[in-house]
Amino acid sequence: MTEDSFTALMLLSTALFVVGLFGVLARRSILIQLLSLEVALAGPSLAFITAGARHADAGGQAMFVMILILAAAEVALGLALYLRLRRTADGTDSDSLSSLRH
Amino acid sequence: MEVFGLVLTYNHLLLTIPSIALAGFVMLGLDPFRLRDFEVRALALIGGVGPLIPMLVFANACFHGQCTGMVPIFTLKVGESTVALALQMDPLAALVGLTVCVIGAAVILFSVAYMQGTALPDLRRFFALMHLFLAGMLTMVLAGDSIVLFLGWELMGLCSYLLIAYNTTSAEAIRAGRKAFIMTRVADAFLLAALLLLFLEANSVRLDHLIPAGVAAQDGMRPIIAALLLGGAIGKSAQVPMHTWLPSAMAGPTPVSALLHSATMVAAGAVLLMRFSPIIQAEPVVMAIGAGLGALTAIFGAAAALFQQDIKRLLAYSSISQIGYMMLAIGVGAPEAAAAHFVVHAIFKSLLFLSAGHITHHSPRGTDIMAMRGASQRNPLAFLAFSAGAASLAGLPVITGGWWSKEAMLGAVWGVEPALWTVAVLAAVLTAAYATRAVLIAAMPDPGSHDGHADHDDSHDTGYTLVPLAFLGFGALLAGGLVEPIMHLLGAHVPHAPLFTILVASIAPLVGVAIAFALAYVPALANGLQRARDIARRTRRRPRRQDKPAGFWVRIALAFSRGLRIDTLYQIVFVWPFVKLVRWLNGYGRGVADPAGNLPAMAALRLQRAITAPFAPDWIDRTWTAFGGRILALWAALRRLQTGRARDHGLYMAAGTAGLLLLAWGLTWH
């Protein structure tokens, strides 16, 4: 892997993460925030694979598989929470769920 | 055959033993096919009896000297350590696993009839949790490494909590579940610490590496590990001083009490110590503590059981007492005798619970011991079963299984410490007394029904209930023949005790039986007991009411019927201070809400008043004063940062991480 493509891929992964983070912070709909989290997770995954390829280490790909599992678990939990929330509160607005403040 | 790099052998069929029960849990828990009532019960039966079949095959091979030993399941190398998950089938695992499978099958068979008429979702939840428990217990028993062992151990604790609190409409049941959960969690922390220390010693999780490494541990590690193991076992097995959760746990359904809180899960602490007995036996002090606590528990549990007014609480104290015997045997270096008693106790105690549940089912008195009255006419078969169980519990000489296993333990105790032997024999007298008392009450005619067998209720007298009762009943009487083979299997011999100790130990149950008859039929004693009971009944409703001073024996009876009020003591020492602290931190009473923020602000205000206020105000002072005065406003502003919104907190986290990264970047900049 050339130095240029390594830098480009790292920048791309950073961009992916920032896009996802922006989505989580800027949107209020829980569903869109969950989607954004998935995008954000794609960033570190790409970074792991890139770094793994550069150092010729399978650990990077192993971490990618782990992030996949993490993301699946997170989506399962997130959607379950989302469904529960829709019954008790307005699921379209995450800002309305602030009762933990008290 | 090779799958994913794992060479599958015939021995990997060991995995099916817990997997069948686990599959039952998944099917009943998720319910993908919208099962009907009949199908739920059929599936419950399959999941409950299924594990018995592979278990029988493996255990049979093991009893004939062909144990499969360690079966590696999954190996992961992390740096220098190796995580090697494995199951093992050695004589101890075969013995305990087979007992658990048999008792589990009998109890689930019984509950299929017992839980009749329960709403479908509750029925599914009940059997799903029973299956999960079976899977957890079998995993723990068959575990070949500390990770699987701990996983099974925790699963049992979780199922215990969920099944005690099964009746979600009862505040008492939920409270009892929470109590059991918290107390066993404390013990689980001990076990986790012990397993982690062992891991540090051995650098491996496999039990066949851990135990020798634990025995060889240096630098004062071994006593700590042994003590932590003992602590974990004491909490799970409800031994003094961590016994108070078990009597409360009787708020769960009766089959749950029969399977979890008497026969199998509660005795798991003893099984744990048998598994790790080389480490325990290397530490004489820990052994002595274990033996002492065991003897104390045996006599305390028996004395408390004698005065219980509730049949299930009586049996709960009885379990505490009997497991005390096992701890005593382990403590004097005879874990094999304890294993034999584990098997016999599992049989007769589950029998006692099931038959008592059968007798008192649908009774308007609930599980009060008086609900047992008239059982000999109303429900003769269950009465016979109960009597067989009680005879075995009392340890009537020669004809019952309980006598043989108790004799093996007492023989071992005599050889080590005659003082503890005396305590154990006294406890045996009390054991026979309370067991006989329950039978005598069940034999009394029921004053509620005027003609002898008025309401013979055989609506649930089906094969589902009779087969387990009859099977366990014969088991309770005949299991004595198992004691010697069990001890041989585990590589030990039945200890040869002097003849007079055997005689004393045989007379002890008979003395207990005589005491029970005396208490029931000698008028002076019976009246005194009745008075104590009346006081107990009255004060249970109005605890603060002062009664006129009662006699010495009445007070003794009262104290034991309340378990010496150890529960209240714990409430005062542990629970209330914690509740008070939490309330104080939340600003109730004279507490300070949000002390992390308010205490510095209050201190700043005090400082300002004490130092700057006495001086004449000039501009410097005014600045100071303003600083002091603004602290509160500043804190209020800072509090507004906490919005409770996920977005805002996400932003803070991102900003904080970015800040840390920048800091790290700056520090490593060349």
Contacts between the chains, C-beta under 8 A, distances in Angstrom:
chain1	res1	chain2	res2	distance
A	21	B	650	7.9
A	21	B	654	5.8
A	24	B	647	7.2
A	24	B	650	5.5
A	25	B	647	5.6
A	25	B	650	5.7
A	25	B	651	5.2
A	25	B	654	7.1
A	26	B	647	7.9
A	28	B	647	7.0
A	33	B	646	7.4
A	33	B	647	7.8
A	94	B	645	6.9
A	94	B	646	5.1
A	94	B	647	6.4
A	95	B	645	4.9
A	95	B	647	6.5
A	97	B	644	7.7
A	97	B	645	7.6
A	97	B	646	7.2
A	98	B	643	6.0
A	98	B	644	3.2
A	98	B	645	5.1
A	99	B	644	6.7
A	100	B	644	5.0
A	101	B	642	5.8
A	101	B	643	6.4
A	101	B	644	3.1
A	102	B	644	7.7
